[in-house]
Amino acid sequence: MDTAPAATLPVSNLQTEIWTVDELAAFLKCSKRSVYELTRRRGQCHEIPLPVLRLFCGMRFRRSDVEQWIQQCVDAAVEAGRVQ
């Protein structure tokens, strides 16, 4: 029985790009400590925690998740009247 390989959809490299804490800090132009603080869920000093992948090798961040998080933060700020 001959089966064809499963078709895979091409995924943009930007959607699958994974960042380290250092890379994300450089992208956000902030310190590594700030990145760690943005991922905390307990005692949130911010409304929307940064989505994080907690792996055995450390924390990693999907570029697409970070971009969506930024948009959510902007939308929340606009809704609260903090940004026009």
Residue pairs with C-beta under 8 A, 6 or more apart in sequence:
14 63
14 64
15 62
15 63
15 64
16 62
16 63
16 64
17 62
17 63
17 64
18 53
18 60
18 61
18 62
18 63
19 27
19 60
19 61
19 62
19 63
19 66
20 58
20 59
20 60
20 61
21 32
21 35
21 36
21 58
21 59
21 61
22 32
23 61
24 35
24 61
24 66
25 31
25 32
25 34
25 35
27 66
28 34
28 35
35 50
36 59
37 45
37 46
38 46
38 49
38 50
39 49
39 50
39 52
39 59
40 49
41 49
47 73
47 76
48 69
48 72
48 73
48 76
50 61
50 66
50 69
51 61
51 62
51 65
51 66
51 68
51 69
52 59
52 60
52 61
53 59
53 60
53 61
53 62
74 83
77 83
78 84
